[in-house]
Structure formats: structure tokens, C-alpha cells
Amino acid sequence: MSTSQARAYIPDGYTENGLIKEIKNVHETVRFQYRPVLPESVRALMHNYFEKSAKAQGEIVDQTLMRQLIEWDLQDHQGSPLPINAQNLKRIKKPLKDRLFNIVTCFDGSDDDADGSQVELNDESGLNFDELLSGESDESGNKTAEQAKN
């Protein structure tokens, strides 16, 4: 798949390349090509979406992905390519499937390639997320008042 730049205007037949980076212990990196859903179609798809049954919501997601995804590099456990079909879409882990849908419907953008310009947060931030999320430090890296006492 060649690299393409996302554009604001969607001409007929327009195709974009997508990338969803690996989420450790959830899913591998996935590269794909897709046709973005037109804005009016997104509105129609999402009309009363959250009032629909879980089965109906799943059908909207699956049908949209089957129609808009052109190719992907997903493989089964033996390394064989997986076709884009209803059976395989029903077996994709939810975080990956949701992200594919959000990218195809333009609610979210594709990840940058490893050689892209976007910098990984952990590479330059200097933040210790273990301490931040445990409440052991503030965002500047300083121990909280309670931690300093101990």
C-alpha cells in the first residue's frame, strides 16, 4: 500500500491508506485501505444509532466496514490473509473494530507511520504514567504532598 495524504474533500473513488498501531496484548498493527464515508451518509448511519439494539449497531458497523474497506493486512493465527467479510468482522476485537469504523467514518484519523512526524508521547514527555495514574506524583514529576511526607 502506498502512502497517501488525507484530504478534506472526498472525490468519487477516493481511497486513503490507514494504519492502526498495535495495542500490546490486545491486537497487532493493522494497515488498510479504505474509502471514507461521505458526511451525509455518516449522518444517516448514526441517526438514532444509540437507540438501536446492540445487534443493529453491530450490523451498521459490519456493513459499513465491508463496504468501505478495500484491503487490510489482517491474518489468522497461521499467517494466512483474512478476507474482509461478515464472518471475520464479527471476530475482530472490539477496540480494533471500533477504531476501524471511526476512521472510515472520519470520526478519527489514522495513526502515523513509525517514520512519520508524530512523536510518541512516551519518547519526549518525560512523564511517569505509573506515578501519575497512581496519584503518587503531579504532572511536573514532583511527589504529591502526601507522598513527600512518607
N, CA, C and O atoms as a GROMACS GRO file, in nm:
protein
  600
    1MET      N    1   0.084  -0.118   0.000
    1MET     CA    2   0.000   0.000   0.000
    1MET      C    3   0.088   0.124   0.000
    1MET      O    4   0.179   0.138   0.082
    2SER      N    5   0.060   0.210  -0.090
    2SER     CA    6   0.138   0.333  -0.097
    2SER      C    7   0.086   0.434   0.004
    2SER      O    8  -0.029   0.425   0.049
    3THR      N    9   0.169   0.528   0.038
    3THR     CA   10   0.130   0.631   0.134
    3THR      C   11   0.052   0.739   0.063
    3THR      O   12   0.092   0.787  -0.043
    4SER      N   13  -0.061   0.779   0.122
    4SER     CA   14  -0.139   0.889   0.066
    4SER      C   15  -0.164   0.990   0.176
    4SER      O   16  -0.163   0.958   0.294
    5GLN      N   17  -0.188   1.113   0.134
    5GLN     CA   18  -0.217   1.219   0.229
    5GLN      C   19  -0.368   1.236   0.235
    5GLN      O   20  -0.434   1.244   0.132
    6ALA      N   21  -0.423   1.240   0.357
    6ALA     CA   22  -0.565   1.261   0.373
    6ALA      C   23  -0.603   1.401   0.327
    6ALA      O   24  -0.530   1.497   0.351
    7ARG      N   25  -0.716   1.412   0.261
    7ARG     CA   26  -0.764   1.539   0.208
    7ARG      C   27  -0.902   1.568   0.267
    7ARG      O   28  -0.972   1.476   0.308
    8ALA      N   29  -0.940   1.693   0.270
    8ALA     CA   30  -1.069   1.734   0.325
    8ALA      C   31  -1.184   1.701   0.229
    8ALA      O   32  -1.293   1.664   0.273
    9TYR      N   33  -1.160   1.715   0.101
    9TYR     CA   34  -1.262   1.688   0.001
    9TYR      C   35  -1.255   1.541  -0.041
    9TYR      O   36  -1.146   1.488  -0.061
   10ILE      N   37  -1.371   1.476  -0.054
   10ILE     CA   38  -1.375   1.334  -0.089
   10ILE      C   39  -1.431   1.320  -0.231
   10ILE      O   40  -1.552   1.317  -0.249
   11PRO      N   41  -1.344   1.312  -0.333
   11PRO     CA   42  -1.393   1.292  -0.469
   11PRO      C   43  -1.440   1.147  -0.489
   11PRO      O   44  -1.405   1.059  -0.410
   12ASP      N   45  -1.517   1.122  -0.591
   12ASP     CA   46  -1.564   0.988  -0.620
   12ASP      C   47  -1.444   0.895  -0.640
   12ASP      O   48  -1.349   0.929  -0.710
   13GLY      N   49  -1.450   0.779  -0.579
   13GLY     CA   50  -1.343   0.681  -0.592
   13GLY      C   51  -1.222   0.707  -0.507
   13GLY      O   52  -1.122   0.636  -0.518
   14TYR      N   53  -1.228   0.807  -0.420
   14TYR     CA   54  -1.114   0.845  -0.336
   14TYR      C   55  -1.082   0.734  -0.237
   14TYR      O   56  -1.171   0.679  -0.173
   15THR      N   57  -0.955   0.702  -0.225
   15THR     CA   58  -0.908   0.597  -0.135
   15THR      C   59  -0.797   0.653  -0.046
   15THR      O   60  -0.711   0.728  -0.092
   16GLU      N   61  -0.801   0.615   0.081
   16GLU     CA   62  -0.696   0.654   0.175
   16GLU      C   63  -0.630   0.529   0.233
   16GLU      O   64  -0.690   0.422   0.239
   17ASN      N   65  -0.505   0.547   0.274
   17ASN     CA   66  -0.435   0.442   0.346
   17ASN      C   67  -0.454   0.466   0.495
   17ASN      O   68  -0.454   0.580   0.540
   18GLY      N   69  -0.471   0.359   0.569
   18GLY     CA   70  -0.489   0.370   0.713
   18GLY      C   71  -0.391   0.282   0.788
   18GLY      O   72  -0.341   0.182   0.737
   19LEU      N   73  -0.365   0.324   0.911
   19LEU     CA   74  -0.278   0.249   0.999
   19LEU      C   75  -0.332   0.260   1.141
   19LEU      O   76  -0.362   0.369   1.189
   20ILE      N   77  -0.345   0.146   1.206
   20ILE     CA   78  -0.379   0.143   1.348
   20ILE      C   79  -0.266   0.068   1.416
   20ILE      O   80  -0.241  -0.049   1.389
   21LYS      N   81  -0.198   0.140   1.503
   21LYS     CA   82  -0.084   0.080   1.571
   21LYS      C   83  -0.127  -0.026   1.671
   21LYS      O   84  -0.238  -0.024   1.723
   22GLU      N   85  -0.035  -0.116   1.697
   22GLU     CA   86  -0.056  -0.223   1.793
   22GLU      C   87  -0.096  -0.168   1.930
   22GLU      O   88  -0.045  -0.065   1.974
   23ILE      N   89  -0.186  -0.237   1.995
   23ILE     CA   90  -0.212  -0.217   2.137
   23ILE      C   91  -0.165  -0.345   2.203
   23ILE      O   92  -0.224  -0.451   2.185
   24LYS      N   93  -0.060  -0.334   2.279
   24LYS     CA   94   0.004  -0.451   2.338
   24LYS      C   95  -0.099  -0.536   2.413
   24LYS      O   96  -0.180  -0.486   2.491
   25ASN      N   97  -0.094  -0.663   2.388
   25ASN     CA   98  -0.182  -0.764   2.447
   25ASN      C   99  -0.328  -0.750   2.405
   25ASN      O  100  -0.416  -0.812   2.465
   26VAL      N  101  -0.354  -0.668   2.303
   26VAL     CA  102  -0.492  -0.655   2.252
   26VAL      C  103  -0.493  -0.691   2.104
   26VAL      O  104  -0.565  -0.783   2.064
   27HIS      N  105  -0.415  -0.620   2.020
   27HIS     CA  106  -0.410  -0.651   1.877
   27HIS      C  107  -0.281  -0.599   1.817
   27HIS      O  108  -0.214  -0.511   1.872
   28GLU      N  109  -0.246  -0.657   1.702
   28GLU     CA  110  -0.127  -0.619   1.628
   28GLU      C  111  -0.153  -0.492   1.548
   28GLU      O  112  -0.266  -0.445   1.541
   29THR      N  113  -0.048  -0.438   1.487
   29THR     CA  114  -0.061  -0.324   1.396
   29THR      C  115  -0.139  -0.369   1.273
   29THR      O  116  -0.119  -0.479   1.222
   30VAL      N  117  -0.227  -0.282   1.226
   30VAL     CA  118  -0.308  -0.315   1.108
   30VAL      C  119  -0.295  -0.202   1.006
   30VAL      O  120  -0.315  -0.084   1.038
   31ARG      N  121  -0.261  -0.239   0.883
   31ARG     CA  122  -0.257  -0.145   0.771
   31ARG      C  123  -0.375  -0.178   0.681
   31ARG      O  124  -0.409  -0.295   0.661
   32PHE      N  125  -0.437  -0.073   0.626
   32PHE     CA  126  -0.555  -0.097   0.544
   32PHE      C  127  -0.577   0.018   0.446
   32PHE      O  128  -0.522   0.127   0.464
   33GLN      N  129  -0.656  -0.008   0.345
   33GLN     CA  130  -0.701   0.094   0.251
   33GLN      C  131  -0.853   0.101   0.262
   33GLN      O  132  -0.920   0.000   0.281
   34TYR      N  133  -0.906   0.224   0.250
   34TYR     CA  134  -1.049   0.241   0.267
   34TYR      C  135  -1.099   0.361   0.188
   34TYR      O  136  -1.022   0.449   0.148
   35ARG      N  137  -1.228   0.362   0.167
   35ARG     CA  138  -1.296   0.477   0.107
   35ARG      C  139  -1.370   0.548   0.220
   35ARG      O  140  -1.458   0.487   0.281
   36PRO      N  141  -1.338   0.673   0.249
   36PRO     CA  142  -1.407   0.744   0.357
   36PRO      C  143  -1.558   0.756   0.327
   36PRO      O  144  -1.599   0.776   0.213
   37VAL      N  145  -1.637   0.742   0.432
   37VAL     CA  146  -1.782   0.758   0.418
   37VAL      C  147  -1.813   0.907   0.402
   37VAL      O  148  -1.760   0.990   0.475
   38LEU      N  149  -1.899   0.939   0.308
   38LEU     CA  150  -1.940   1.078   0.286
   38LEU      C  151  -2.018   1.130   0.406
   38LEU      O  152  -2.090   1.054   0.471
   39PRO      N  153  -2.006   1.260   0.436
   39PRO     CA  154  -2.070   1.317   0.556
   39PRO      C  155  -2.220   1.290   0.568
   39PRO      O  156  -2.267   1.255   0.676
   40GLU      N  157  -2.295   1.304   0.461
   40GLU     CA  158  -2.440   1.278   0.467
   40GLU      C  159  -2.468   1.132   0.498
   40GLU      O  160  -2.565   1.101   0.567
   41SER      N  161  -2.385   1.044   0.448
   41SER     CA  162  -2.401   0.902   0.477
   41SER      C  163  -2.369   0.872   0.623
   41SER      O  164  -2.435   0.788   0.685
   42VAL      N  165  -2.269   0.940   0.677
   42VAL     CA  166  -2.237   0.922   0.819
   42VAL      C  167  -2.357   0.965   0.903
   42VAL      O  168  -2.395   0.897   0.997
   43ARG      N  169  -2.416   1.079   0.868
   43ARG     CA  170  -2.534   1.127   0.943
   43ARG      C  171  -2.647   1.024   0.938
   43ARG      O  172  -2.712   0.997   1.038
   44ALA      N  173  -2.669   0.966   0.822
   44ALA     CA  174  -2.774   0.865   0.807
   44ALA      C  175  -2.742   0.740   0.889
   44ALA      O  176  -2.829   0.685   0.956
   45LEU      N  177  -2.617   0.697   0.884
   45LEU     CA  178  -2.576   0.579   0.962
   45LEU      C  179  -2.594   0.602   1.112
   45LEU      O  180  -2.637   0.513   1.185
   46MET      N  181  -2.561   0.722   1.156
   46MET     CA  182  -2.560   0.750   1.300
   46MET      C  183  -2.694   0.800   1.353
   46MET      O  184  -2.710   0.819   1.474
   47HIS      N  185  -2.792   0.822   1.265
   47HIS     CA  186  -2.924   0.868   1.309
   47HIS      C  187  -2.986   0.765   1.404
   47HIS      O  188  -3.012   0.652   1.364
   48ASN      N  189  -3.010   0.805   1.526
   48ASN     CA  190  -3.067   0.718   1.631
   48ASN      C  191  -2.983   0.593   1.658
   48ASN      O  192  -3.034   0.493   1.709
   49TYR      N  193  -2.855   0.598   1.626
   49TYR     CA  194  -2.767   0.482   1.644
   49TYR      C  195  -2.772   0.429   1.787
   49TYR      O  196  -2.783   0.308   1.808
   50PHE      N  197  -2.765   0.518   1.884
   50PHE     CA  198  -2.756   0.474   2.023
   50PHE      C  199  -2.889   0.427   2.080
   50PHE      O  200  -2.893   0.370   2.189
   51GLU      N  201  -2.998   0.450   2.007
   51GLU     CA  202  -3.129   0.398   2.049
   51GLU      C  203  -3.154   0.260   1.989
   51GLU      O  204  -3.250   0.193   2.027
   52LYS      N  205  -3.070   0.217   1.897
   52LYS     CA  206  -3.087   0.088   1.831
   52LYS      C  207  -3.035  -0.024   1.922
   52LYS      O  208  -2.958   0.000   2.015
   53SER      N  209  -3.076  -0.144   1.892
   53SER     CA  210  -3.029  -0.261   1.968
   53SER      C  211  -2.881  -0.285   1.941
   53SER      O  212  -2.826  -0.236   1.842
   54ALA      N  213  -2.817  -0.358   2.029
   54ALA     CA  214  -2.675  -0.391   2.010
   54ALA      C  215  -2.654  -0.466   1.879
   54ALA      O  216  -2.555  -0.444   1.810
   55LYS      N  217  -2.748  -0.553   1.845
   55LYS     CA  218  -2.737  -0.629   1.720
   55LYS      C  219  -2.744  -0.534   1.600
   55LYS      O  220  -2.667  -0.549   1.505
   56ALA      N  221  -2.836  -0.439   1.604
   56ALA     CA  222  -2.850  -0.342   1.494
   56ALA      C  223  -2.725  -0.254   1.484
   56ALA      O  224  -2.679  -0.225   1.374
   57GLN      N  225  -2.671  -0.210   1.596
   57GLN     CA  226  -2.548  -0.130   1.596
   57GLN      C  227  -2.434  -0.210   1.534
   57GLN      O  228  -2.359  -0.158   1.451
   58GLY      N  229  -2.421  -0.336   1.574
   58GLY     CA  230  -2.316  -0.422   1.519
   58GLY      C  231  -2.330  -0.440   1.369
   58GLY      O  232  -2.230  -0.444   1.296
   59GLU      N  233  -2.453  -0.451   1.323
   59GLU     CA  234  -2.478  -0.467   1.180
   59GLU      C  235  -2.440  -0.342   1.103
   59GLU      O  236  -2.385  -0.351   0.992
   60ILE      N  237  -2.466  -0.225   1.159
   60ILE     CA  238  -2.427  -0.098   1.096
   60ILE      C  239  -2.275  -0.092   1.081
   60ILE      O  240  -2.224  -0.057   0.975
   61VAL      N  241  -2.204  -0.127   1.188
   61VAL     CA  242  -2.058  -0.125   1.185
   61VAL      C  243  -2.005  -0.225   1.083
   61VAL      O  244  -1.921  -0.191   1.000
   62ASP      N  245  -2.054  -0.350   1.089
   62ASP     CA  246  -2.005  -0.453   0.997
   62ASP      C  247  -2.033  -0.420   0.852
   62ASP      O  248  -1.944  -0.433   0.767
   63GLN      N  249  -2.155  -0.376   0.821
   63GLN     CA  250  -2.190  -0.345   0.683
   63GLN      C  251  -2.109  -0.226   0.631
   63GLN      O  252  -2.067  -0.225   0.515
   64THR      N  253  -2.088  -0.127   0.717
   64THR     CA  254  -2.008  -0.011   0.676
   64THR      C  255  -1.865  -0.054   0.645
   64THR      O  256  -1.809  -0.016   0.542
   65LEU      N  257  -1.806  -0.133   0.733
   65LEU     CA  258  -1.668  -0.176   0.712
   65LEU      C  259  -1.656  -0.264   0.588
   65LEU      O  260  -1.560  -0.251   0.512
   66MET      N  261  -1.752  -0.354   0.566
   66MET     CA  262  -1.744  -0.440   0.447
   66MET      C  263  -1.752  -0.359   0.318
   66MET      O  264  -1.691  -0.395   0.218
   67ARG      N  265  -1.827  -0.251   0.321
   67ARG     CA  266  -1.843  -0.169   0.200
   67ARG      C  267  -1.728  -0.070   0.180
   67ARG      O  268  -1.696  -0.037   0.066
   68GLN      N  269  -1.667  -0.024   0.286
   68GLN     CA  270  -1.568   0.084   0.275
   68GLN      C  271  -1.424   0.036   0.279
   68GLN      O  272  -1.336   0.101   0.222
   69LEU      N  273  -1.397  -0.076   0.344
   69LEU     CA  274  -1.260  -0.128   0.346
   69LEU      C  275  -1.229  -0.193   0.213
   69LEU      O  276  -1.308  -0.273   0.162
   70ILE      N  277  -1.116  -0.159   0.158
   70ILE     CA  278  -1.075  -0.215   0.030
   70ILE      C  279  -0.982  -0.334   0.051
   70ILE      O  280  -0.996  -0.438  -0.012
   71GLU      N  281  -0.888  -0.316   0.142
   71GLU     CA  282  -0.797  -0.425   0.177
   71GLU      C  283  -0.739  -0.397   0.314
   71GLU      O  284  -0.740  -0.284   0.363
   72TRP      N  285  -0.688  -0.504   0.376
   72TRP     CA  286  -0.618  -0.493   0.504
   72TRP      C  287  -0.514  -0.602   0.511
   72TRP      O  288  -0.513  -0.694   0.428
   73ASP      N  289  -0.426  -0.593   0.608
   73ASP     CA  290  -0.322  -0.695   0.620
   73ASP      C  291  -0.347  -0.789   0.738
   73ASP      O  292  -0.253  -0.853   0.786
   74LEU      N  293  -0.472  -0.800   0.784
   74LEU     CA  294  -0.502  -0.892   0.893
   74LEU      C  295  -0.483  -1.036   0.848
   74LEU      O  296  -0.517  -1.073   0.736
   75GLN      N  297  -0.427  -1.116   0.940
   75GLN     CA  298  -0.400  -1.257   0.912
   75GLN      C  299  -0.454  -1.341   1.026
   75GLN      O  300  -0.470  -1.294   1.138
   76ASP      N  301  -0.480  -1.469   0.994
   76ASP     CA  302  -0.521  -1.561   1.100
   76ASP      C  303  -0.396  -1.608   1.176
   76ASP      O  304  -0.285  -1.563   1.147
   77HIS      N  305  -0.415  -1.697   1.271
   77HIS     CA  306  -0.303  -1.742   1.355
   77HIS      C  307  -0.198  -1.823   1.278
   77HIS      O  308  -0.087  -1.842   1.327
   78GLN      N  309  -0.233  -1.870   1.158
   78GLN     CA  310  -0.136  -1.942   1.075
   78GLN      C  311  -0.068  -1.850   0.974
   78GLN      O  312   0.015  -1.895   0.895
   79GLY      N  313  -0.101  -1.722   0.976
   79GLY     CA  314  -0.039  -1.626   0.885
   79GLY      C  315  -0.107  -1.613   0.750
   79GLY      O  316  -0.054  -1.549   0.660
   80SER      N  317  -0.225  -1.674   0.736
   80SER     CA  318  -0.299  -1.663   0.611
   80SER      C  319  -0.381  -1.534   0.612
   80SER      O  320  -0.439  -1.498   0.714
   81PRO      N  321  -0.387  -1.464   0.498
   81PRO     CA  322  -0.464  -1.340   0.491
   81PRO      C  323  -0.612  -1.367   0.520
   81PRO      O  324  -0.668  -1.468   0.477
   82LEU      N  325  -0.674  -1.274   0.592
   82LEU     CA  326  -0.817  -1.284   0.621
   82LEU      C  327  -0.894  -1.196   0.524
   82LEU      O  328  -0.864  -1.077   0.512
   83PRO      N  329  -0.992  -1.251   0.455
   83PRO     CA  330  -1.074  -1.166   0.368
   83PRO      C  331  -1.163  -1.075   0.452
   83PRO      O  332  -1.195  -1.105   0.567
   84ILE      N  333  -1.202  -0.963   0.393
   84ILE     CA  334  -1.293  -0.870   0.460
   84ILE      C  335  -1.434  -0.922   0.434
   84ILE      O  336  -1.489  -0.902   0.325
   85ASN      N  337  -1.491  -0.988   0.534
   85ASN     CA  338  -1.628  -1.039   0.521
   85ASN      C  339  -1.695  -1.036   0.658
   85ASN      O  340  -1.631  -1.012   0.760
   86ALA      N  341  -1.826  -1.062   0.659
   86ALA     CA  342  -1.906  -1.055   0.782
   86ALA      C  343  -1.853  -1.151   0.887
   86ALA      O  344  -1.845  -1.116   1.005
   87GLN      N  345  -1.819  -1.271   0.847
   87GLN     CA  346  -1.771  -1.372   0.942
   87GLN      C  347  -1.644  -1.324   1.013
   87GLN      O  348  -1.633  -1.338   1.135
   88ASN      N  349  -1.549  -1.269   0.940
   88ASN     CA  350  -1.424  -1.224   1.001
   88ASN      C  351  -1.444  -1.096   1.081
   88ASN      O  352  -1.383  -1.079   1.187
   89LEU      N  353  -1.528  -1.006   1.033
   89LEU     CA  354  -1.554  -0.882   1.107
   89LEU      C  355  -1.615  -0.910   1.244
   89LEU      O  356  -1.588  -0.838   1.340
   90LYS      N  357  -1.696  -1.014   1.254
   90LYS     CA  358  -1.760  -1.048   1.381
   90LYS      C  359  -1.659  -1.103   1.482
   90LYS      O  360  -1.690  -1.113   1.600
   91ARG      N  361  -1.539  -1.139   1.437
   91ARG     CA  362  -1.439  -1.199   1.526
   91ARG      C  363  -1.322  -1.105   1.558
   91ARG      O  364  -1.226  -1.145   1.624
   92ILE      N  365  -1.331  -0.980   1.512
   92ILE     CA  366  -1.226  -0.883   1.541
   92ILE      C  367  -1.250  -0.822   1.678
   92ILE      O  368  -1.364  -0.790   1.714
   93LYS      N  369  -1.145  -0.807   1.754
   93LYS     CA  370  -1.157  -0.750   1.888
   93LYS      C  371  -1.218  -0.610   1.881
   93LYS      O  372  -1.187  -0.532   1.790
   94LYS      N  373  -1.302  -0.580   1.977
   94LYS     CA  374  -1.381  -0.456   1.978
   94LYS      C  375  -1.297  -0.329   1.964
   94LYS      O  376  -1.334  -0.243   1.884
   95PRO      N  377  -1.186  -0.312   2.038
   95PRO     CA  378  -1.111  -0.186   2.021
   95PRO      C  379  -1.063  -0.163   1.877
   95PRO      O  380  -1.065  -0.050   1.829
   96LEU      N  381  -1.021  -0.267   1.810
   96LEU     CA  382  -0.975  -0.255   1.671
   96LEU      C  383  -1.093  -0.226   1.579
   96LEU      O  384  -1.084  -0.138   1.493
   97LYS      N  385  -1.202  -0.299   1.595
   97LYS     CA  386  -1.319  -0.280   1.510
   97LYS      C  387  -1.376  -0.138   1.526
   97LYS      O  388  -1.410  -0.073   1.428
   98ASP      N  389  -1.386  -0.092   1.650
   98ASP     CA  390  -1.435   0.044   1.674
   98ASP      C  391  -1.346   0.147   1.609
   98ASP      O  392  -1.394   0.245   1.552
   99ARG      N  393  -1.216   0.127   1.619
   99ARG     CA  394  -1.121   0.223   1.560
   99ARG      C  395  -1.131   0.223   1.408
   99ARG      O  396  -1.128   0.330   1.346
  100LEU      N  397  -1.143   0.106   1.347
  100LEU     CA  398  -1.162   0.098   1.202
  100LEU      C  399  -1.287   0.176   1.160
  100LEU      O  400  -1.283   0.254   1.065
  101PHE      N  401  -1.397   0.154   1.231
  101PHE     CA  402  -1.522   0.224   1.200
  101PHE      C  403  -1.506   0.375   1.215
  101PHE      O  404  -1.552   0.451   1.130
  102ASN      N  405  -1.441   0.418   1.323
  102ASN     CA  406  -1.424   0.561   1.346
  102ASN      C  407  -1.335   0.626   1.240
  102ASN      O  408  -1.357   0.742   1.204
  103ILE      N  409  -1.236   0.555   1.191
  103ILE     CA  410  -1.150   0.609   1.086
  103ILE      C  411  -1.226   0.615   0.953
  103ILE      O  412  -1.220   0.716   0.883
  104VAL      N  413  -1.295   0.509   0.918
  104VAL     CA  414  -1.370   0.503   0.792
  104VAL      C  415  -1.479   0.609   0.787
  104VAL      O  416  -1.508   0.664   0.681
  105THR      N  417  -1.540   0.640   0.902
  105THR     CA  418  -1.647   0.740   0.907
  105THR      C  419  -1.592   0.879   0.939
  105THR      O  420  -1.669   0.973   0.958
  106CYS      N  421  -1.461   0.894   0.945
  106CYS     CA  422  -1.391   1.021   0.965
  106CYS      C  423  -1.414   1.083   1.103
  106CYS      O  424  -1.397   1.203   1.120
  107PHE      N  425  -1.452   1.001   1.201
  107PHE     CA  426  -1.459   1.049   1.339
  107PHE      C  427  -1.321   1.048   1.403
  107PHE      O  428  -1.299   1.114   1.505
  108ASP      N  429  -1.229   0.975   1.344
  108ASP     CA  430  -1.093   0.961   1.397
  108ASP      C  431  -0.999   0.952   1.279
  108ASP      O  432  -1.039   0.916   1.168
  109GLY      N  433  -0.873   0.984   1.302
  109GLY     CA  434  -0.772   0.975   1.197
  109GLY      C  435  -0.685   0.853   1.216
  109GLY      O  436  -0.679   0.794   1.324
  110SER      N  437  -0.620   0.817   1.111
  110SER     CA  438  -0.526   0.706   1.112
  110SER      C  439  -0.403   0.743   1.194
  110SER      O  440  -0.371   0.861   1.208
  111ASP      N  441  -0.334   0.644   1.248
  111ASP     CA  442  -0.209   0.668   1.318
  111ASP      C  443  -0.100   0.701   1.215
  111ASP      O  444  -0.112   0.666   1.098
  112ASP      N  445   0.004   0.769   1.260
  112ASP     CA  446   0.119   0.797   1.175
  112ASP      C  447   0.210   0.675   1.172
  112ASP      O  448   0.219   0.600   1.269
  113ASP      N  449   0.278   0.657   1.059
  113ASP     CA  450   0.378   0.552   1.048
  113ASP      C  451   0.492   0.578   1.145
  113ASP      O  452   0.510   0.691   1.192
  114ALA      N  453   0.570   0.476   1.176
  114ALA     CA  454   0.684   0.489   1.267
  114ALA      C  455   0.780   0.597   1.219
  114ALA      O  456   0.843   0.663   1.301
  115ASP      N  457   0.792   0.615   1.088
  115ASP     CA  458   0.881   0.718   1.036
  115ASP      C  459   0.809   0.850   1.011
  115ASP      O  460   0.865   0.942   0.951
  116GLY      N  461   0.684   0.860   1.056
  116GLY     CA  462   0.606   0.982   1.040
  116GLY      C  463   0.652   1.090   1.136
  116GLY      O  464   0.743   1.070   1.216
  117SER      N  465   0.587   1.205   1.125
  117SER     CA  466   0.632   1.320   1.204
  117SER      C  467   0.575   1.322   1.345
  117SER      O  468   0.627   1.394   1.431
  118GLN      N  469   0.469   1.244   1.370
  118GLN     CA  470   0.411   1.247   1.503
  118GLN      C  471   0.507   1.181   1.602
  118GLN      O  472   0.559   1.072   1.575
  119VAL      N  473   0.530   1.245   1.714
  119VAL     CA  474   0.622   1.194   1.816
  119VAL      C  475   0.544   1.113   1.917
  119VAL      O  476   0.436   1.153   1.960
  120GLU      N  477   0.597   1.000   1.954
  120GLU     CA  478   0.535   0.918   2.057
  120GLU      C  479   0.538   0.995   2.189
  120GLU      O  480   0.640   1.056   2.222
  121LEU      N  481   0.430   0.992   2.262
  121LEU     CA  482   0.421   1.066   2.388
  121LEU      C  483   0.528   1.022   2.486
  121LEU      O  484   0.589   1.106   2.552
  122ASN      N  485   0.552   0.894   2.496
  122ASN     CA  486   0.649   0.845   2.593
  122ASN      C  487   0.792   0.879   2.556
  122ASN      O  488   0.879   0.882   2.644
  123ASP      N  489   0.820   0.905   2.430
  123ASP     CA  490   0.956   0.932   2.388
  123ASP      C  491   1.008   1.066   2.437
  123ASP      O  492   1.126   1.078   2.470
  124GLU      N  493   0.922   1.170   2.443
  124GLU     CA  494   0.971   1.302   2.476
  124GLU      C  495   0.903   1.366   2.595
  124GLU      O  496   0.943   1.474   2.638
  125SER      N  497   0.802   1.302   2.650
  125SER     CA  498   0.724   1.368   2.754
  125SER      C  499   0.795   1.370   2.888
  125SER      O  500   0.781   1.465   2.964
  126GLY      N  501   0.873   1.264   2.918
  126GLY     CA  502   0.938   1.256   3.048
  126GLY      C  503   0.840   1.229   3.160
  126GLY      O  504   0.877   1.235   3.278
  127LEU      N  505   0.716   1.200   3.128
  127LEU     CA  506   0.616   1.174   3.230
  127LEU      C  507   0.621   1.029   3.275
  127LEU      O  508   0.641   0.939   3.193
  128ASN      N  509   0.604   1.008   3.403
  128ASN     CA  510   0.596   0.873   3.457
  128ASN      C  511   0.448   0.842   3.478
  128ASN      O  512   0.389   0.882   3.578
  129PHE      N  513   0.390   0.771   3.382
  129PHE     CA  514   0.247   0.747   3.387
  129PHE      C  515   0.208   0.655   3.503
  129PHE      O  516   0.097   0.666   3.555
  130ASP      N  517   0.297   0.567   3.544
  130ASP     CA  518   0.266   0.484   3.660
  130ASP      C  519   0.244   0.570   3.783
  130ASP      O  520   0.149   0.549   3.858
  131GLU      N  521   0.332   0.667   3.804
  131GLU     CA  522   0.316   0.757   3.919
  131GLU      C  523   0.197   0.849   3.903
  131GLU      O  524   0.122   0.871   3.999
  132LEU      N  525   0.177   0.904   3.782
  132LEU     CA  526   0.066   0.995   3.760
  132LEU      C  527  -0.068   0.927   3.784
  132LEU      O  528  -0.155   0.982   3.852
  133LEU      N  529  -0.085   0.807   3.729
  133LEU     CA  530  -0.213   0.739   3.740
  133LEU      C  531  -0.236   0.679   3.878
  133LEU      O  532  -0.350   0.653   3.916
  134SER      N  533  -0.130   0.659   3.954
  134SER     CA  534  -0.146   0.606   4.090
  134SER      C  535  -0.166   0.718   4.191
  134SER      O  536  -0.195   0.693   4.308
  135GLY      N  537  -0.149   0.844   4.146
  135GLY     CA  538  -0.163   0.958   4.237
  135GLY      C  539  -0.037   0.985   4.318
  135GLY      O  540  -0.042   1.062   4.414
  136GLU      N  541   0.075   0.923   4.282
  136GLU     CA  542   0.199   0.939   4.357
  136GLU      C  543   0.279   1.061   4.316
  136GLU      O  544   0.376   1.096   4.383
  137SER      N  545   0.240   1.128   4.206
  137SER     CA  546   0.314   1.246   4.163
  137SER      C  547   0.220   1.338   4.087
  137SER      O  548   0.116   1.294   4.037
  138ASP      N  549   0.258   1.466   4.079
  138ASP     CA  550   0.179   1.557   3.997
  138ASP      C  551   0.237   1.557   3.856
  138ASP      O  552   0.333   1.485   3.831
  139GLU      N  553   0.182   1.633   3.765
  139GLU     CA  554   0.226   1.629   3.626
  139GLU      C  555   0.366   1.681   3.604
  139GLU      O  556   0.425   1.656   3.499
  140SER      N  557   0.422   1.752   3.701
  140SER     CA  558   0.558   1.804   3.685
  140SER      C  559   0.662   1.702   3.728
  140SER      O  560   0.782   1.728   3.720
  141GLY      N  561   0.616   1.584   3.775
  141GLY     CA  562   0.710   1.481   3.818
  141GLY      C  563   0.742   1.491   3.966
  141GLY      O  564   0.818   1.409   4.018
  142ASN      N  565   0.687   1.588   4.034
  142ASN     CA  566   0.710   1.603   4.178
  142ASN      C  567   0.618   1.512   4.254
  142ASN      O  568   0.504   1.488   4.214
  143LYS      N  569   0.668   1.461   4.367
  143LYS     CA  570   0.586   1.377   4.454
  143LYS      C  571   0.473   1.463   4.510
  143LYS      O  572   0.492   1.582   4.535
  144THR      N  573   0.356   1.402   4.530
  144THR     CA  574   0.245   1.475   4.591
  144THR      C  575   0.282   1.504   4.736
  144THR      O  576   0.374   1.444   4.791
  145ALA      N  577   0.210   1.597   4.797
  145ALA     CA  578   0.237   1.635   4.936
  145ALA      C  579   0.230   1.514   5.028
  145ALA      O  580   0.310   1.500   5.120
  146GLU      N  581   0.133   1.427   5.001
  146GLU     CA  582   0.118   1.307   5.085
  146GLU      C  583   0.238   1.214   5.067
  146GLU      O  584   0.287   1.157   5.164
  147GLN      N  585   0.284   1.199   4.944
  147GLN     CA  586   0.399   1.112   4.916
  147GLN      C  587   0.526   1.171   4.978
  147GLN      O  588   0.610   1.095   5.027
  148ALA      N  589   0.542   1.302   4.976
  148ALA     CA  590   0.661   1.366   5.032
  148ALA      C  591   0.671   1.343   5.182
  148ALA      O  592   0.782   1.334   5.236
  149LYS      N  593   0.557   1.334   5.250
  149LYS     CA  594   0.556   1.309   5.394
  149LYS      C  595   0.611   1.172   5.428
  149LYS      O  596   0.675   1.154   5.531
  150ASN      N  597   0.587   1.076   5.341
  150ASN     CA  598   0.626   0.937   5.370
  150ASN      C  599   0.767   0.916   5.338
  150ASN      O  600   0.818   0.805   5.356
   0.00000   0.00000   0.00000
